[in-house]
């Protein structure tokens, strides 16, 4: 289960262009983002799928 304020993998639904919070577009193949209410709303609307990252990837994202 994706927790708020933790890194997650976000992938847009087929055929959609989804903006990130910074205004850029989420790549078709998806990207790592910090889970927030913004991404929770995109998931609820069916615009993206969110999945947890493996623990070693979470550590790598937090150290950047």
CHARMM internal coordinates of N, CA and C (Angstrom, degrees):
IC EDIT
DIST 1 N 1 CA 1.4488
DIST 1 CA 1 C 1.5252
ANGL 1 N 1 CA 1 C 109.20
DIST 1 C 2 N 1.3065
ANGL 1 CA 1 C 2 N 116.93
DIHE 1 N 1 CA 1 C 2 N 129.76
DIST 2 N 2 CA 1.4661
ANGL 1 C 2 N 2 CA 122.62
DIHE 1 CA 1 C 2 N 2 CA -178.54
DIST 2 CA 2 C 1.5282
ANGL 2 N 2 CA 2 C 109.99
DIHE 1 C 2 N 2 CA 2 C -72.54
DIST 2 C 3 N 1.3293
ANGL 2 CA 2 C 3 N 116.08
DIHE 2 N 2 CA 2 C 3 N 127.93
DIST 3 N 3 CA 1.4584
ANGL 2 C 3 N 3 CA 121.40
DIHE 2 CA 2 C 3 N 3 CA 178.65
DIST 3 CA 3 C 1.5213
ANGL 3 N 3 CA 3 C 109.48
DIHE 2 C 3 N 3 CA 3 C -101.48
DIST 3 C 4 N 1.3380
ANGL 3 CA 3 C 4 N 115.93
DIHE 3 N 3 CA 3 C 4 N 145.35
DIST 4 N 4 CA 1.4616
ANGL 3 C 4 N 4 CA 120.10
DIHE 3 CA 3 C 4 N 4 CA 176.95
DIST 4 CA 4 C 1.5240
ANGL 4 N 4 CA 4 C 110.69
DIHE 3 C 4 N 4 CA 4 C -60.51
DIST 4 C 5 N 1.3074
ANGL 4 CA 4 C 5 N 115.37
DIHE 4 N 4 CA 4 C 5 N 146.15
DIST 5 N 5 CA 1.4674
ANGL 4 C 5 N 5 CA 125.09
DIHE 4 CA 4 C 5 N 5 CA 176.59
DIST 5 CA 5 C 1.5185
ANGL 5 N 5 CA 5 C 113.55
DIHE 4 C 5 N 5 CA 5 C 68.78
DIST 5 C 6 N 1.3338
ANGL 5 CA 5 C 6 N 117.63
DIHE 5 N 5 CA 5 C 6 N 16.63
DIST 6 N 6 CA 1.4603
ANGL 5 C 6 N 6 CA 122.98
DIHE 5 CA 5 C 6 N 6 CA 176.17
DIST 6 CA 6 C 1.5254
ANGL 6 N 6 CA 6 C 108.97
DIHE 5 C 6 N 6 CA 6 C -114.49
DIST 6 C 7 N 1.3244
ANGL 6 CA 6 C 7 N 118.31
DIHE 6 N 6 CA 6 C 7 N 150.27
DIST 7 N 7 CA 1.4663
ANGL 6 C 7 N 7 CA 119.96
DIHE 6 CA 6 C 7 N 7 CA 177.22
DIST 7 CA 7 C 1.5276
ANGL 7 N 7 CA 7 C 110.79
DIHE 6 C 7 N 7 CA 7 C -66.05
DIST 7 C 8 N 1.3276
ANGL 7 CA 7 C 8 N 116.09
DIHE 7 N 7 CA 7 C 8 N 136.83
DIST 8 N 8 CA 1.4632
ANGL 7 C 8 N 8 CA 123.05
DIHE 7 CA 7 C 8 N 8 CA 176.56
DIST 8 CA 8 C 1.5253
ANGL 8 N 8 CA 8 C 108.31
DIHE 7 C 8 N 8 CA 8 C -138.48
DIST 8 C 9 N 1.3291
ANGL 8 CA 8 C 9 N 116.41
DIHE 8 N 8 CA 8 C 9 N 164.78
DIST 9 N 9 CA 1.4497
ANGL 8 C 9 N 9 CA 121.33
DIHE 8 CA 8 C 9 N 9 CA 176.48
DIST 9 CA 9 C 1.5205
ANGL 9 N 9 CA 9 C 107.51
DIHE 8 C 9 N 9 CA 9 C -99.48
DIST 9 C 10 N 1.3247
ANGL 9 CA 9 C 10 N 116.70
DIHE 9 N 9 CA 9 C 10 N 121.89
DIST 10 N 10 CA 1.4657
ANGL 9 C 10 N 10 CA 122.45
DIHE 9 CA 9 C 10 N 10 CA 179.88
DIST 10 CA 10 C 1.5200
ANGL 10 N 10 CA 10 C 109.01
DIHE 9 C 10 N 10 CA 10 C -111.22
DIST 10 C 11 N 1.3272
ANGL 10 CA 10 C 11 N 116.37
DIHE 10 N 10 CA 10 C 11 N 132.31
DIST 11 N 11 CA 1.4581
ANGL 10 C 11 N 11 CA 121.54
DIHE 10 CA 10 C 11 N 11 CA 178.62
DIST 11 CA 11 C 1.5241
ANGL 11 N 11 CA 11 C 107.96
DIHE 10 C 11 N 11 CA 11 C -131.23
DIST 11 C 12 N 1.3390
ANGL 11 CA 11 C 12 N 117.24
DIHE 11 N 11 CA 11 C 12 N 130.34
DIST 12 N 12 CA 1.4645
ANGL 11 C 12 N 12 CA 119.25
DIHE 11 CA 11 C 12 N 12 CA -179.16
DIST 12 CA 12 C 1.5286
ANGL 12 N 12 CA 12 C 111.38
DIHE 11 C 12 N 12 CA 12 C -68.52
DIST 12 C 13 N 1.3258
ANGL 12 CA 12 C 13 N 115.72
DIHE 12 N 12 CA 12 C 13 N 149.84
DIST 13 N 13 CA 1.4690
ANGL 12 C 13 N 13 CA 120.89
DIHE 12 CA 12 C 13 N 13 CA 174.95
DIST 13 CA 13 C 1.5258
ANGL 13 N 13 CA 13 C 108.09
DIHE 12 C 13 N 13 CA 13 C -64.76
DIST 13 C 14 N 1.3205
ANGL 13 CA 13 C 14 N 115.73
DIHE 13 N 13 CA 13 C 14 N 153.86
DIST 14 N 14 CA 1.4679
ANGL 13 C 14 N 14 CA 121.61
DIHE 13 CA 13 C 14 N 14 CA -177.24
DIST 14 CA 14 C 1.5280
ANGL 14 N 14 CA 14 C 111.20
DIHE 13 C 14 N 14 CA 14 C -53.40
DIST 14 C 15 N 1.3250
ANGL 14 CA 14 C 15 N 114.89
DIHE 14 N 14 CA 14 C 15 N 129.27
DIST 15 N 15 CA 1.4590
ANGL 14 C 15 N 15 CA 121.13
DIHE 14 CA 14 C 15 N 15 CA 176.00
DIST 15 CA 15 C 1.5150
ANGL 15 N 15 CA 15 C 115.90
DIHE 14 C 15 N 15 CA 15 C 81.72
DIST 15 C 16 N 1.3291
ANGL 15 CA 15 C 16 N 118.40
DIHE 15 N 15 CA 15 C 16 N 0.81
DIST 16 N 16 CA 1.4695
ANGL 15 C 16 N 16 CA 120.40
DIHE 15 CA 15 C 16 N 16 CA -178.84
DIST 16 CA 16 C 1.5262
ANGL 16 N 16 CA 16 C 111.31
DIHE 15 C 16 N 16 CA 16 C -106.21
DIST 16 C 17 N 1.3274
ANGL 16 CA 16 C 17 N 115.25
DIHE 16 N 16 CA 16 C 17 N 147.19
DIST 17 N 17 CA 1.4591
ANGL 16 C 17 N 17 CA 122.50
DIHE 16 CA 16 C 17 N 17 CA 169.80
DIST 17 CA 17 C 1.5249
ANGL 17 N 17 CA 17 C 105.29
DIHE 16 C 17 N 17 CA 17 C -107.51
DIST 17 C 18 N 1.3108
ANGL 17 CA 17 C 18 N 116.15
DIHE 17 N 17 CA 17 C 18 N 120.12
DIST 18 N 18 CA 1.4616
ANGL 17 C 18 N 18 CA 121.60
DIHE 17 CA 17 C 18 N 18 CA -175.92
DIST 18 CA 18 C 1.5196
ANGL 18 N 18 CA 18 C 108.71
DIHE 17 C 18 N 18 CA 18 C -116.49
DIST 18 C 19 N 1.3100
ANGL 18 CA 18 C 19 N 116.14
DIHE 18 N 18 CA 18 C 19 N 129.24
DIST 19 N 19 CA 1.4710
ANGL 18 C 19 N 19 CA 120.58
DIHE 18 CA 18 C 19 N 19 CA 178.19
DIST 19 CA 19 C 1.5166
ANGL 19 N 19 CA 19 C 110.47
DIHE 18 C 19 N 19 CA 19 C -81.79
DIST 19 C 20 N 1.3390
ANGL 19 CA 19 C 20 N 114.10
DIHE 19 N 19 CA 19 C 20 N 142.54
DIST 20 N 20 CA 1.4560
ANGL 19 C 20 N 20 CA 120.70
DIHE 19 CA 19 C 20 N 20 CA 170.98
DIST 20 CA 20 C 1.5281
ANGL 20 N 20 CA 20 C 107.28
DIHE 19 C 20 N 20 CA 20 C -79.40
DIST 20 C 21 N 1.3076
ANGL 20 CA 20 C 21 N 115.92
DIHE 20 N 20 CA 20 C 21 N 171.77
DIST 21 N 21 CA 1.4628
ANGL 20 C 21 N 21 CA 120.31
DIHE 20 CA 20 C 21 N 21 CA 179.24
DIST 21 CA 21 C 1.5230
ANGL 21 N 21 CA 21 C 112.33
DIHE 20 C 21 N 21 CA 21 C -62.18
DIST 21 C 22 N 1.3420
ANGL 21 CA 21 C 22 N 117.44
DIHE 21 N 21 CA 21 C 22 N -26.32
DIST 22 N 22 CA 1.4657
ANGL 21 C 22 N 22 CA 120.26
DIHE 21 CA 21 C 22 N 22 CA -179.37
DIST 22 CA 22 C 1.5292
ANGL 22 N 22 CA 22 C 112.74
DIHE 21 C 22 N 22 CA 22 C -85.56
DIST 22 C 23 N 1.3397
ANGL 22 CA 22 C 23 N 117.12
DIHE 22 N 22 CA 22 C 23 N 1.47
DIST 23 N 23 CA 1.4625
ANGL 22 C 23 N 23 CA 121.06
DIHE 22 CA 22 C 23 N 23 CA 176.94
DIST 23 CA 23 C 1.5152
ANGL 23 N 23 CA 23 C 114.75
DIHE 22 C 23 N 23 CA 23 C 96.48
DIST 23 C 24 N 1.3404
ANGL 23 CA 23 C 24 N 117.81
DIHE 23 N 23 CA 23 C 24 N -14.28
DIST 24 N 24 CA 1.4607
ANGL 23 C 24 N 24 CA 120.19
DIHE 23 CA 23 C 24 N 24 CA 176.61
DIST 24 CA 24 C 1.5290
ANGL 24 N 24 CA 24 C 108.85
DIHE 23 C 24 N 24 CA 24 C -80.20
DIST 24 C 25 N 1.3259
ANGL 24 CA 24 C 25 N 116.05
DIHE 24 N 24 CA 24 C 25 N 165.71
DIST 25 N 25 CA 1.4611
ANGL 24 C 25 N 25 CA 119.57
DIHE 24 CA 24 C 25 N 25 CA -179.51
DIST 25 CA 25 C 1.5198
ANGL 25 N 25 CA 25 C 111.78
DIHE 24 C 25 N 25 CA 25 C -90.51
DIST 25 C 26 N 1.3115
ANGL 25 CA 25 C 26 N 115.49
DIHE 25 N 25 CA 25 C 26 N 142.91
DIST 26 N 26 CA 1.4516
ANGL 25 C 26 N 26 CA 122.59
DIHE 25 CA 25 C 26 N 26 CA 173.18
DIST 26 CA 26 C 1.5220
ANGL 26 N 26 CA 26 C 107.60
DIHE 25 C 26 N 26 CA 26 C -69.55
DIST 26 C 27 N 1.3442
ANGL 26 CA 26 C 27 N 119.10
DIHE 26 N 26 CA 26 C 27 N 128.85
DIST 27 N 27 CA 1.4668
ANGL 26 C 27 N 27 CA 120.24
DIHE 26 CA 26 C 27 N 27 CA 179.93
DIST 27 CA 27 C 1.5363
ANGL 27 N 27 CA 27 C 111.14
DIHE 26 C 27 N 27 CA 27 C -61.21
DIST 27 C 28 N 1.3393
ANGL 27 CA 27 C 28 N 116.68
DIHE 27 N 27 CA 27 C 28 N 152.68
DIST 28 N 28 CA 1.4656
ANGL 27 C 28 N 28 CA 120.98
DIHE 27 CA 27 C 28 N 28 CA 179.23
DIST 28 CA 28 C 1.5160
ANGL 28 N 28 CA 28 C 111.71
DIHE 27 C 28 N 28 CA 28 C -56.16
DIST 28 C 29 N 1.3186
ANGL 28 CA 28 C 29 N 116.89
DIHE 28 N 28 CA 28 C 29 N -35.17
DIST 29 N 29 CA 1.4615
ANGL 28 C 29 N 29 CA 121.60
DIHE 28 CA 28 C 29 N 29 CA -179.07
DIST 29 CA 29 C 1.5081
ANGL 29 N 29 CA 29 C 113.79
DIHE 28 C 29 N 29 CA 29 C -80.94
DIST 29 C 30 N 1.3279
ANGL 29 CA 29 C 30 N 117.31
DIHE 29 N 29 CA 29 C 30 N -5.42
DIST 30 N 30 CA 1.4571
ANGL 29 C 30 N 30 CA 122.31
DIHE 29 CA 29 C 30 N 30 CA 179.19
DIST 30 CA 30 C 1.5126
ANGL 30 N 30 CA 30 C 112.45
DIHE 29 C 30 N 30 CA 30 C 94.61
DIST 30 C 31 N 1.3289
ANGL 30 CA 30 C 31 N 115.61
DIHE 30 N 30 CA 30 C 31 N 173.96
DIST 31 N 31 CA 1.4619
ANGL 30 C 31 N 31 CA 121.93
DIHE 30 CA 30 C 31 N 31 CA -177.83
DIST 31 CA 31 C 1.5232
ANGL 31 N 31 CA 31 C 108.76
DIHE 30 C 31 N 31 CA 31 C -161.35
DIST 31 C 32 N 1.3246
ANGL 31 CA 31 C 32 N 115.76
DIHE 31 N 31 CA 31 C 32 N 160.54
DIST 32 N 32 CA 1.4589
ANGL 31 C 32 N 32 CA 121.53
DIHE 31 CA 31 C 32 N 32 CA 174.84
DIST 32 CA 32 C 1.5213
ANGL 32 N 32 CA 32 C 108.61
DIHE 31 C 32 N 32 CA 32 C -82.74
DIST 32 C 33 N 1.3289
ANGL 32 CA 32 C 33 N 115.85
DIHE 32 N 32 CA 32 C 33 N 129.99
DIST 33 N 33 CA 1.4662
ANGL 32 C 33 N 33 CA 122.32
DIHE 32 CA 32 C 33 N 33 CA 178.89
DIST 33 CA 33 C 1.5266
ANGL 33 N 33 CA 33 C 107.80
DIHE 32 C 33 N 33 CA 33 C -135.08
DIST 33 C 34 N 1.3141
ANGL 33 CA 33 C 34 N 115.95
DIHE 33 N 33 CA 33 C 34 N 164.28
DIST 34 N 34 CA 1.4581
ANGL 33 C 34 N 34 CA 120.48
DIHE 33 CA 33 C 34 N 34 CA 174.02
DIST 34 CA 34 C 1.5307
ANGL 34 N 34 CA 34 C 107.56
DIHE 33 C 34 N 34 CA 34 C -88.74
DIST 34 C 35 N 1.3365
ANGL 34 CA 34 C 35 N 115.89
DIHE 34 N 34 CA 34 C 35 N 123.40
DIST 35 N 35 CA 1.4630
ANGL 34 C 35 N 35 CA 120.83
DIHE 34 CA 34 C 35 N 35 CA -177.25
DIST 35 CA 35 C 1.5306
ANGL 35 N 35 CA 35 C 110.04
DIHE 34 C 35 N 35 CA 35 C -64.58
DIST 35 C 36 N 1.2979
ANGL 35 CA 35 C 36 N 115.86
DIHE 35 N 35 CA 35 C 36 N 128.16
DIST 36 N 36 CA 1.4635
ANGL 35 C 36 N 36 CA 122.47
DIHE 35 CA 35 C 36 N 36 CA -179.33
DIST 36 CA 36 C 1.5217
ANGL 36 N 36 CA 36 C 108.08
DIHE 35 C 36 N 36 CA 36 C -143.81
DIST 36 C 37 N 1.3192
ANGL 36 CA 36 C 37 N 115.91
DIHE 36 N 36 CA 36 C 37 N 178.02
DIST 37 N 37 CA 1.4657
ANGL 36 C 37 N 37 CA 118.93
DIHE 36 CA 36 C 37 N 37 CA 177.49
DIST 37 CA 37 C 1.5234
ANGL 37 N 37 CA 37 C 110.41
DIHE 36 C 37 N 37 CA 37 C -63.15
DIST 37 C 38 N 1.3320
ANGL 37 CA 37 C 38 N 117.63
DIHE 37 N 37 CA 37 C 38 N -28.61
DIST 38 N 38 CA 1.4641
ANGL 37 C 38 N 38 CA 121.49
DIHE 37 CA 37 C 38 N 38 CA 176.61
DIST 38 CA 38 C 1.5258
ANGL 38 N 38 CA 38 C 109.89
DIHE 37 C 38 N 38 CA 38 C -58.61
DIST 38 C 39 N 1.3524
ANGL 38 CA 38 C 39 N 116.94
DIHE 38 N 38 CA 38 C 39 N -50.01
DIST 39 N 39 CA 1.4645
ANGL 38 C 39 N 39 CA 120.84
DIHE 38 CA 38 C 39 N 39 CA -178.85
DIST 39 CA 39 C 1.5166
ANGL 39 N 39 CA 39 C 111.70
DIHE 38 C 39 N 39 CA 39 C -71.81
DIST 39 C 40 N 1.3175
ANGL 39 CA 39 C 40 N 117.37
DIHE 39 N 39 CA 39 C 40 N -31.63
DIST 40 N 40 CA 1.4653
ANGL 39 C 40 N 40 CA 120.10
DIHE 39 CA 39 C 40 N 40 CA 176.23
DIST 40 CA 40 C 1.5324
ANGL 40 N 40 CA 40 C 109.88
DIHE 39 C 40 N 40 CA 40 C -62.57
DIST 40 C 41 N 1.3298
ANGL 40 CA 40 C 41 N 117.27
DIHE 40 N 40 CA 40 C 41 N -40.08
DIST 41 N 41 CA 1.4770
ANGL 40 C 41 N 41 CA 120.81
DIHE 40 CA 40 C 41 N 41 CA 177.85
DIST 41 CA 41 C 1.5207
ANGL 41 N 41 CA 41 C 111.14
DIHE 40 C 41 N 41 CA 41 C -66.79
DIST 41 C 42 N 1.3406
ANGL 41 CA 41 C 42 N 117.31
DIHE 41 N 41 CA 41 C 42 N -41.14
DIST 42 N 42 CA 1.4737
ANGL 41 C 42 N 42 CA 119.85
DIHE 41 CA 41 C 42 N 42 CA 177.76
DIST 42 CA 42 C 1.5265
ANGL 42 N 42 CA 42 C 110.33
DIHE 41 C 42 N 42 CA 42 C -60.34
DIST 42 C 43 N 1.3344
ANGL 42 CA 42 C 43 N 116.88
DIHE 42 N 42 CA 42 C 43 N -39.26
DIST 43 N 43 CA 1.4660
ANGL 42 C 43 N 43 CA 120.87
DIHE 42 CA 42 C 43 N 43 CA 178.76
DIST 43 CA 43 C 1.5274
ANGL 43 N 43 CA 43 C 110.46
DIHE 42 C 43 N 43 CA 43 C -67.22
DIST 43 C 44 N 1.3253
ANGL 43 CA 43 C 44 N 117.20
DIHE 43 N 43 CA 43 C 44 N -45.56
DIST 44 N 44 CA 1.4662
ANGL 43 C 44 N 44 CA 121.31
DIHE 43 CA 43 C 44 N 44 CA 179.41
DIST 44 CA 44 C 1.5226
ANGL 44 N 44 CA 44 C 111.14
DIHE 43 C 44 N 44 CA 44 C -59.94
DIST 44 C 45 N 1.3238
ANGL 44 CA 44 C 45 N 117.01
DIHE 44 N 44 CA 44 C 45 N -36.94
DIST 45 N 45 CA 1.4716
ANGL 44 C 45 N 45 CA 121.66
DIHE 44 CA 44 C 45 N 45 CA 179.24
DIST 45 CA 45 C 1.5249
ANGL 45 N 45 CA 45 C 112.46
DIHE 44 C 45 N 45 CA 45 C -76.03
DIST 45 C 46 N 1.3441
ANGL 45 CA 45 C 46 N 117.25
DIHE 45 N 45 CA 45 C 46 N -9.52
DIST 46 N 46 CA 1.4592
ANGL 45 C 46 N 46 CA 120.98
DIHE 45 CA 45 C 46 N 46 CA -179.25
DIST 46 CA 46 C 1.5125
ANGL 46 N 46 CA 46 C 113.55
DIHE 45 C 46 N 46 CA 46 C 82.76
DIST 46 C 47 N 1.3326
ANGL 46 CA 46 C 47 N 116.74
DIHE 46 N 46 CA 46 C 47 N 14.60
DIST 47 N 47 CA 1.4669
ANGL 46 C 47 N 47 CA 120.98
DIHE 46 CA 46 C 47 N 47 CA -178.81
DIST 47 CA 47 C 1.5262
ANGL 47 N 47 CA 47 C 113.06
DIHE 46 C 47 N 47 CA 47 C -81.18
DIST 47 C 48 N 1.3376
ANGL 47 CA 47 C 48 N 117.63
DIHE 47 N 47 CA 47 C 48 N -26.90
DIST 48 N 48 CA 1.4631
ANGL 47 C 48 N 48 CA 121.41
DIHE 47 CA 47 C 48 N 48 CA -178.70
DIST 48 CA 48 C 1.5272
ANGL 48 N 48 CA 48 C 110.41
DIHE 47 C 48 N 48 CA 48 C -140.68
DIST 48 C 49 N 1.3282
ANGL 48 CA 48 C 49 N 114.59
DIHE 48 N 48 CA 48 C 49 N 162.91
DIST 49 N 49 CA 1.4601
ANGL 48 C 49 N 49 CA 120.81
DIHE 48 CA 48 C 49 N 49 CA 166.07
DIST 49 CA 49 C 1.5144
ANGL 49 N 49 CA 49 C 106.37
DIHE 48 C 49 N 49 CA 49 C -112.03
DIST 49 C 50 N 1.3159
ANGL 49 CA 49 C 50 N 116.71
DIHE 49 N 49 CA 49 C 50 N 141.78
DIST 50 N 50 CA 1.4608
ANGL 49 C 50 N 50 CA 122.28
DIHE 49 CA 49 C 50 N 50 CA 179.07
DIST 50 CA 50 C 1.5144
ANGL 50 N 50 CA 50 C 108.45
DIHE 49 C 50 N 50 CA 50 C -119.11
DIST 50 C 51 N 1.3262
ANGL 50 CA 50 C 51 N 115.97
DIHE 50 N 50 CA 50 C 51 N 139.45
DIST 51 N 51 CA 1.4621
ANGL 50 C 51 N 51 CA 119.96
DIHE 50 CA 50 C 51 N 51 CA 176.45
DIST 51 CA 51 C 1.5220
ANGL 51 N 51 CA 51 C 109.21
DIHE 50 C 51 N 51 CA 51 C -140.43
DIST 51 C 52 N 1.3286
ANGL 51 CA 51 C 52 N 114.65
DIHE 51 N 51 CA 51 C 52 N 148.43
DIST 52 N 52 CA 1.4585
ANGL 51 C 52 N 52 CA 120.65
DIHE 51 CA 51 C 52 N 52 CA 177.68
DIST 52 CA 52 C 1.5189
ANGL 52 N 52 CA 52 C 110.33
DIHE 51 C 52 N 52 CA 52 C -66.13
DIST 52 C 53 N 1.3138
ANGL 52 CA 52 C 53 N 115.42
DIHE 52 N 52 CA 52 C 53 N 151.82
DIST 53 N 53 CA 1.4568
ANGL 52 C 53 N 53 CA 121.65
DIHE 52 CA 52 C 53 N 53 CA 175.02
DIST 53 CA 53 C 1.5238
ANGL 53 N 53 CA 53 C 108.74
DIHE 52 C 53 N 53 CA 53 C -95.77
DIST 53 C 54 N 1.3329
ANGL 53 CA 53 C 54 N 118.27
DIHE 53 N 53 CA 53 C 54 N 150.58
DIST 54 N 54 CA 1.4666
ANGL 53 C 54 N 54 CA 120.18
DIHE 53 CA 53 C 54 N 54 CA 172.61
DIST 54 CA 54 C 1.5263
ANGL 54 N 54 CA 54 C 109.49
DIHE 53 C 54 N 54 CA 54 C -60.19
DIST 54 C 55 N 1.3187
ANGL 54 CA 54 C 55 N 117.32
DIHE 54 N 54 CA 54 C 55 N 151.67
DIST 55 N 55 CA 1.4667
ANGL 54 C 55 N 55 CA 122.77
DIHE 54 CA 54 C 55 N 55 CA -175.49
DIST 55 CA 55 C 1.5218
ANGL 55 N 55 CA 55 C 113.09
DIHE 54 C 55 N 55 CA 55 C -54.21
DIST 55 C 56 N 1.3417
ANGL 55 CA 55 C 56 N 118.40
DIHE 55 N 55 CA 55 C 56 N -39.38
DIST 56 N 56 CA 1.4697
ANGL 55 C 56 N 56 CA 119.63
DIHE 55 CA 55 C 56 N 56 CA -178.47
DIST 56 CA 56 C 1.5283
ANGL 56 N 56 CA 56 C 111.36
DIHE 55 C 56 N 56 CA 56 C -67.74
DIST 56 C 57 N 1.3186
ANGL 56 CA 56 C 57 N 118.11
DIHE 56 N 56 CA 56 C 57 N -30.59
DIST 57 N 57 CA 1.4682
ANGL 56 C 57 N 57 CA 120.42
DIHE 56 CA 56 C 57 N 57 CA 177.36
DIST 57 CA 57 C 1.5233
ANGL 57 N 57 CA 57 C 110.39
DIHE 56 C 57 N 57 CA 57 C -74.14
DIST 57 C 58 N 1.3303
ANGL 57 CA 57 C 58 N 117.86
DIHE 57 N 57 CA 57 C 58 N -35.40
DIST 58 N 58 CA 1.4686
ANGL 57 C 58 N 58 CA 121.60
DIHE 57 CA 57 C 58 N 58 CA 177.04
DIST 58 CA 58 C 1.5183
ANGL 58 N 58 CA 58 C 109.20
DIHE 57 C 58 N 58 CA 58 C -60.57
DIST 58 C 59 N 1.3391
ANGL 58 CA 58 C 59 N 117.56
DIHE 58 N 58 CA 58 C 59 N -44.48
DIST 59 N 59 CA 1.4636
ANGL 58 C 59 N 59 CA 121.39
DIHE 58 CA 58 C 59 N 59 CA 178.36
DIST 59 CA 59 C 1.5226
ANGL 59 N 59 CA 59 C 111.06
DIHE 58 C 59 N 59 CA 59 C -60.18
DIST 59 C 60 N 1.3335
ANGL 59 CA 59 C 60 N 117.03
DIHE 59 N 59 CA 59 C 60 N -42.60
DIST 60 N 60 CA 1.4607
ANGL 59 C 60 N 60 CA 121.33
DIHE 59 CA 59 C 60 N 60 CA -179.44
DIST 60 CA 60 C 1.5222
ANGL 60 N 60 CA 60 C 111.30
DIHE 59 C 60 N 60 CA 60 C -63.77
DIST 60 C 61 N 1.3327
ANGL 60 CA 60 C 61 N 117.57
DIHE 60 N 60 CA 60 C 61 N -40.81
DIST 61 N 61 CA 1.4687
ANGL 60 C 61 N 61 CA 121.26
DIHE 60 CA 60 C 61 N 61 CA -179.95
DIST 61 CA 61 C 1.5246
ANGL 61 N 61 CA 61 C 110.36
DIHE 60 C 61 N 61 CA 61 C -66.57
DIST 61 C 62 N 1.3235
ANGL 61 CA 61 C 62 N 117.21
DIHE 61 N 61 CA 61 C 62 N -41.45
DIST 62 N 62 CA 1.4634
ANGL 61 C 62 N 62 CA 120.71
DIHE 61 CA 61 C 62 N 62 CA -177.78
DIST 62 CA 62 C 1.5226
ANGL 62 N 62 CA 62 C 112.88
DIHE 61 C 62 N 62 CA 62 C -68.82
DIST 62 C 63 N 1.3282
ANGL 62 CA 62 C 63 N 117.85
DIHE 62 N 62 CA 62 C 63 N -25.30
DIST 63 N 63 CA 1.4704
ANGL 62 C 63 N 63 CA 120.10
DIHE 62 CA 62 C 63 N 63 CA -179.32
DIST 63 CA 63 C 1.5128
ANGL 63 N 63 CA 63 C 112.93
DIHE 62 C 63 N 63 CA 63 C -87.48
DIST 63 C 64 N 1.3289
ANGL 63 CA 63 C 64 N 118.84
DIHE 63 N 63 CA 63 C 64 N -5.96
DIST 64 N 64 CA 1.4678
ANGL 63 C 64 N 64 CA 120.98
DIHE 63 CA 63 C 64 N 64 CA 179.33
DIST 64 CA 64 C 1.5034
ANGL 64 N 64 CA 64 C 111.23
DIHE 63 C 64 N 64 CA 64 C -71.98
END
COOR INIT
IC SEED 1 N 1 CA 1 C
IC BUILD
